[in-house]
């Protein structure tokens, strides 16, 4: 655990990435696998990740991210896109997949499926999207922790035009909406004003409350 904590102390939201250094594919694969393995509500996994390696496309995305240079300089840009709604088809897809992978059908699982089918699809679509978006952030966190463990820099970004990005990537036609983006790369330390500043977090006694 100390190794992981040291990696988390090392990481920060890099402000300048070295455009000449690409993250090796095996590291990217492990970062993506961490996001895929992240827990989600009811195991529905209601988001997808787009991996943008194409530099020309990243250059088009940069103005949608208000000119943040990391979008262009990174070697891989991850776009976390949440389901725009919970539908019977999507809910059934995940339960059917679970039954197939586990090679059995449980009564409790099927009862839970019916409970979700009776409640989620009838909720307002925006409520369902916001719920799905929260699950995407769990995947984002897993990816960021994995990136730190791999010695890869990343910068989570909410500062972008989601409607513009959705249009550029054709996400709405796929029932998806962009939530957050994550450039992956390596810090260019001599050009990053943040790299040598102390990491500041609230002390434990102001952050953690123990109740015996």
C-alpha positions as a LaTeX table, in Angstrom:
\begin{tabular}{lrrr}
\hline
Residue & $x$ (\AA) & $y$ (\AA) & $z$ (\AA) \\
\hline
Unk1 & 0.00 & 0.00 & 0.00 \\
Unk2 & 2.86 & 2.38 & 0.72 \\
Unk3 & 3.95 & 2.11 & $-2.92$ \\
Unk4 & 0.48 & 3.09 & $-4.12$ \\
Unk5 & 0.29 & 6.00 & $-1.67$ \\
Unk6 & 3.69 & 7.23 & $-2.81$ \\
Unk7 & 2.46 & 7.15 & $-6.40$ \\
Unk8 & $-0.64$ & 9.14 & $-5.41$ \\
Unk9 & 1.57 & 11.69 & $-3.67$ \\
Unk10 & 3.62 & 11.91 & $-6.89$ \\
Unk11 & 0.65 & 12.53 & $-9.18$ \\
Unk12 & $-0.86$ & 15.92 & $-9.88$ \\
Unk13 & $-2.93$ & 17.44 & $-12.65$ \\
Unk14 & $-0.11$ & 18.05 & $-15.12$ \\
Unk15 & $-0.41$ & 21.41 & $-16.87$ \\
Unk16 & 2.22 & 20.75 & $-19.55$ \\
Unk17 & 2.66 & 17.41 & $-21.24$ \\
Unk18 & 5.61 & 16.50 & $-23.44$ \\
Unk19 & 4.21 & 16.03 & $-26.97$ \\
Unk20 & 7.27 & 13.97 & $-27.97$ \\
Unk21 & 6.64 & 11.22 & $-25.39$ \\
Unk22 & 3.97 & 8.63 & $-26.04$ \\
Unk23 & 2.54 & 6.42 & $-23.33$ \\
Unk24 & 3.33 & 2.76 & $-24.17$ \\
Unk25 & 0.25 & 0.84 & $-25.25$ \\
Unk26 & 0.62 & $-1.77$ & $-22.51$ \\
Unk27 & 0.34 & 0.96 & $-19.88$ \\
Unk28 & $-2.70$ & 2.45 & $-21.61$ \\
Unk29 & $-4.27$ & $-1.00$ & $-21.74$ \\
Unk30 & $-3.82$ & $-1.46$ & $-17.98$ \\
Unk31 & $-5.27$ & 1.99 & $-17.27$ \\
Unk32 & $-8.31$ & 1.16 & $-19.39$ \\
Unk33 & $-8.67$ & $-2.22$ & $-17.74$ \\
Unk34 & $-8.72$ & $-0.55$ & $-14.32$ \\
Unk35 & $-11.58$ & 1.65 & $-15.52$ \\
Unk36 & $-13.40$ & $-1.40$ & $-16.94$ \\
Unk37 & $-13.06$ & $-3.22$ & $-13.62$ \\
Unk38 & $-14.36$ & $-0.28$ & $-11.60$ \\
Unk39 & $-17.54$ & $-0.89$ & $-9.58$ \\
Unk40 & $-20.80$ & 0.63 & $-10.79$ \\
Unk41 & $-24.30$ & 0.83 & $-9.39$ \\
Unk42 & $-26.15$ & $-2.47$ & $-9.90$ \\
Unk43 & $-23.22$ & $-3.60$ & $-12.05$ \\
Unk44 & $-24.75$ & $-1.88$ & $-15.07$ \\
Unk45 & $-21.48$ & $-0.26$ & $-16.21$ \\
Unk46 & $-23.43$ & 2.59 & $-17.87$ \\
Unk47 & $-20.59$ & 4.34 & $-19.66$ \\
Unk48 & $-18.06$ & 3.81 & $-22.42$ \\
Unk49 & $-14.56$ & 5.15 & $-23.02$ \\
Unk50 & $-13.34$ & 6.57 & $-26.31$ \\
Unk51 & $-9.56$ & 6.56 & $-26.75$ \\
Unk52 & $-8.46$ & 9.36 & $-29.08$ \\
Unk53 & $-4.97$ & 8.71 & $-30.44$ \\
Unk54 & $-5.43$ & 10.63 & $-33.69$ \\
Unk55 & $-3.57$ & 13.95 & $-33.35$ \\
Unk56 & $-5.68$ & 15.74 & $-35.97$ \\
Unk57 & $-8.83$ & 14.83 & $-34.06$ \\
Unk58 & $-7.30$ & 15.97 & $-30.76$ \\
Unk59 & $-6.50$ & 19.29 & $-32.41$ \\
Unk60 & $-10.20$ & 19.64 & $-33.28$ \\
Unk61 & $-11.14$ & 18.81 & $-29.69$ \\
Unk62 & $-8.71$ & 21.36 & $-28.20$ \\
Unk63 & $-10.89$ & 24.45 & $-28.90$ \\
Unk64 & $-13.86$ & 22.56 & $-27.44$ \\
Unk65 & $-11.73$ & 22.24 & $-24.28$ \\
Unk66 & $-11.17$ & 26.00 & $-24.21$ \\
Unk67 & $-7.66$ & 25.70 & $-25.60$ \\
Unk68 & $-6.22$ & 23.47 & $-22.89$ \\
Unk69 & $-2.91$ & 22.39 & $-24.37$ \\
Unk70 & $-2.83$ & 18.97 & $-22.73$ \\
Unk71 & $-5.57$ & 17.83 & $-25.13$ \\
Unk72 & $-3.23$ & 18.32 & $-28.06$ \\
Unk73 & 0.04 & 17.34 & $-26.37$ \\
Unk74 & $-1.14$ & 14.08 & $-24.78$ \\
Unk75 & $-0.58$ & 10.78 & $-26.56$ \\
Unk76 & $-4.01$ & 9.39 & $-25.65$ \\
Unk77 & $-7.16$ & 11.34 & $-24.81$ \\
Unk78 & $-9.78$ & 9.34 & $-22.92$ \\
Unk79 & $-13.39$ & 10.48 & $-23.29$ \\
Unk80 & $-15.77$ & 9.08 & $-20.68$ \\
Unk81 & $-19.24$ & 8.96 & $-22.20$ \\
Unk82 & $-22.26$ & 7.98 & $-20.11$ \\
Unk83 & $-25.49$ & 6.41 & $-21.26$ \\
Unk84 & $-28.05$ & 9.11 & $-22.00$ \\
Unk85 & $-30.77$ & 7.00 & $-20.38$ \\
Unk86 & $-31.51$ & 3.63 & $-18.81$ \\
Unk87 & $-33.60$ & 1.52 & $-21.18$ \\
Unk88 & $-34.98$ & $-2.00$ & $-20.84$ \\
Unk89 & $-32.62$ & $-3.08$ & $-23.62$ \\
Unk90 & $-29.55$ & $-1.80$ & $-21.77$ \\
Unk91 & $-30.59$ & $-3.24$ & $-18.43$ \\
Unk92 & $-31.41$ & $-6.62$ & $-19.98$ \\
Unk93 & $-28.12$ & $-6.61$ & $-21.89$ \\
Unk94 & $-26.09$ & $-6.44$ & $-18.69$ \\
Unk95 & $-28.17$ & $-9.03$ & $-16.82$ \\
Unk96 & $-28.08$ & $-11.39$ & $-19.81$ \\
Unk97 & $-24.31$ & $-10.93$ & $-20.06$ \\
Unk98 & $-23.94$ & $-11.73$ & $-16.36$ \\
Unk99 & $-26.02$ & $-14.90$ & $-16.69$ \\
Unk100 & $-24.00$ & $-16.00$ & $-19.71$ \\
Unk101 & $-20.62$ & $-15.31$ & $-18.11$ \\
Unk102 & $-21.56$ & $-17.02$ & $-14.84$ \\
Unk103 & $-23.36$ & $-19.86$ & $-16.63$ \\
Unk104 & $-26.34$ & $-19.82$ & $-14.30$ \\
Unk105 & $-29.44$ & $-17.78$ & $-13.53$ \\
Unk106 & $-30.16$ & $-16.81$ & $-9.94$ \\
Unk107 & $-33.62$ & $-16.09$ & $-8.62$ \\
Unk108 & $-32.30$ & $-13.11$ & $-6.68$ \\
Unk109 & $-30.61$ & $-11.68$ & $-9.75$ \\
Unk110 & $-33.75$ & $-12.03$ & $-11.84$ \\
Unk111 & $-35.86$ & $-10.40$ & $-9.15$ \\
Unk112 & $-33.39$ & $-7.54$ & $-9.04$ \\
Unk113 & $-33.56$ & $-7.24$ & $-12.83$ \\
Unk114 & $-37.32$ & $-6.89$ & $-12.67$ \\
Unk115 & $-37.05$ & $-4.26$ & $-9.95$ \\
Unk116 & $-34.72$ & $-2.16$ & $-12.11$ \\
Unk117 & $-36.90$ & $-2.64$ & $-15.19$ \\
Unk118 & $-39.92$ & $-1.47$ & $-13.22$ \\
Unk119 & $-38.21$ & 1.67 & $-11.95$ \\
Unk120 & $-35.29$ & 2.97 & $-14.02$ \\
Unk121 & $-36.80$ & 3.33 & $-17.52$ \\
Unk122 & $-39.77$ & 5.34 & $-16.27$ \\
Unk123 & $-37.59$ & 7.94 & $-14.57$ \\
Unk124 & $-36.80$ & 11.22 & $-16.30$ \\
Unk125 & $-34.01$ & 10.72 & $-18.85$ \\
Unk126 & $-31.93$ & 13.53 & $-17.34$ \\
Unk127 & $-32.12$ & 11.90 & $-13.91$ \\
Unk128 & $-30.91$ & 8.66 & $-15.43$ \\
Unk129 & $-28.09$ & 10.39 & $-17.31$ \\
Unk130 & $-26.87$ & 12.12 & $-14.14$ \\
Unk131 & $-26.89$ & 8.77 & $-12.35$ \\
Unk132 & $-24.93$ & 7.16 & $-15.18$ \\
Unk133 & $-22.49$ & 10.08 & $-15.21$ \\
Unk134 & $-21.68$ & 9.44 & $-11.54$ \\
Unk135 & $-20.73$ & 5.89 & $-12.46$ \\
Unk136 & $-18.42$ & 7.21 & $-15.18$ \\
Unk137 & $-16.59$ & 9.22 & $-12.52$ \\
Unk138 & $-15.93$ & 6.02 & $-10.60$ \\
Unk139 & $-14.28$ & 4.66 & $-13.74$ \\
Unk140 & $-12.36$ & 7.91 & $-14.14$ \\
Unk141 & $-11.00$ & 7.62 & $-10.61$ \\
Unk142 & $-9.88$ & 4.05 & $-11.20$ \\
Unk143 & $-8.13$ & 5.15 & $-14.39$ \\
Unk144 & $-6.37$ & 8.03 & $-12.62$ \\
Unk145 & $-5.14$ & 5.82 & $-9.79$ \\
Unk146 & $-3.94$ & 3.24 & $-12.31$ \\
Unk147 & $-2.17$ & 5.95 & $-14.30$ \\
Unk148 & $-0.35$ & 7.10 & $-11.19$ \\
Unk149 & 0.68 & 3.53 & $-10.43$ \\
Unk150 & 2.01 & 3.22 & $-13.98$ \\
Unk151 & 3.97 & 6.48 & $-13.67$ \\
Unk152 & 1.76 & 8.14 & $-16.28$ \\
Unk153 & 0.55 & 11.71 & $-15.94$ \\
Unk154 & $-3.07$ & 12.65 & $-16.50$ \\
Unk155 & $-5.28$ & 15.69 & $-16.12$ \\
Unk156 & $-9.02$ & 15.21 & $-15.53$ \\
Unk157 & $-11.05$ & 17.86 & $-17.33$ \\
Unk158 & $-14.64$ & 18.95 & $-16.99$ \\
Unk159 & $-13.79$ & 22.20 & $-18.73$ \\
Unk160 & $-15.00$ & 21.43 & $-22.24$ \\
Unk161 & $-18.10$ & 21.85 & $-24.40$ \\
Unk162 & $-19.90$ & 18.50 & $-24.05$ \\
Unk163 & $-22.46$ & 19.25 & $-26.73$ \\
Unk164 & $-19.71$ & 20.16 & $-29.17$ \\
Unk165 & $-17.71$ & 17.06 & $-28.32$ \\
Unk166 & $-20.79$ & 14.86 & $-28.58$ \\
Unk167 & $-21.43$ & 16.24 & $-32.05$ \\
Unk168 & $-17.81$ & 15.83 & $-33.16$ \\
Unk169 & $-17.67$ & 12.19 & $-32.03$ \\
Unk170 & $-21.25$ & 11.33 & $-32.97$ \\
Unk171 & $-22.06$ & 10.27 & $-29.42$ \\
Unk172 & $-25.72$ & 11.27 & $-29.26$ \\
Unk173 & $-26.56$ & 8.93 & $-32.13$ \\
Unk174 & $-25.12$ & 6.12 & $-30.01$ \\
Unk175 & $-27.13$ & 7.06 & $-26.94$ \\
Unk176 & $-24.09$ & 8.53 & $-25.17$ \\
Unk177 & $-23.13$ & 11.91 & $-23.71$ \\
Unk178 & $-19.60$ & 13.00 & $-22.84$ \\
Unk179 & $-18.99$ & 13.57 & $-19.14$ \\
Unk180 & $-15.28$ & 14.09 & $-18.52$ \\
Unk181 & $-12.05$ & 13.80 & $-20.51$ \\
Unk182 & $-8.62$ & 12.58 & $-19.43$ \\
Unk183 & $-5.41$ & 13.30 & $-21.36$ \\
Unk184 & $-2.62$ & 10.77 & $-20.74$ \\
Unk185 & 1.04 & 11.61 & $-21.22$ \\
Unk186 & 4.26 & 12.58 & $-19.49$ \\
Unk187 & 4.90 & 15.87 & $-17.74$ \\
Unk188 & 7.26 & 18.38 & $-19.31$ \\
Unk189 & 8.61 & 19.41 & $-15.94$ \\
Unk190 & 10.72 & 22.40 & $-17.01$ \\
Unk191 & 7.65 & 24.04 & $-18.58$ \\
Unk192 & 5.05 & 23.17 & $-15.94$ \\
Unk193 & 4.50 & 25.79 & $-13.24$ \\
Unk194 & 2.69 & 23.31 & $-11.00$ \\
Unk195 & 5.19 & 20.46 & $-10.95$ \\
Unk196 & 7.28 & 21.58 & $-7.96$ \\
Unk197 & 4.52 & 23.01 & $-5.82$ \\
Unk198 & 3.62 & 21.12 & $-2.66$ \\
Unk199 & 0.55 & 18.90 & $-2.85$ \\
Unk200 & $-1.97$ & 20.36 & $-0.42$ \\
Unk201 & $-4.76$ & 18.35 & 1.15 \\
Unk202 & $-6.73$ & 18.90 & 4.32 \\
Unk203 & $-5.25$ & 17.10 & 7.34 \\
Unk204 & $-6.92$ & 13.90 & 8.52 \\
Unk205 & $-8.49$ & 15.52 & 11.57 \\
Unk206 & $-10.35$ & 17.92 & 9.28 \\
Unk207 & $-11.20$ & 15.29 & 6.69 \\
Unk208 & $-11.94$ & 12.00 & 8.47 \\
Unk209 & $-14.46$ & 11.49 & 11.28 \\
Unk210 & $-14.32$ & 8.18 & 13.11 \\
Unk211 & $-17.42$ & 6.97 & 14.92 \\
Unk212 & $-16.81$ & 4.09 & 17.32 \\
\hline
\end{tabular}
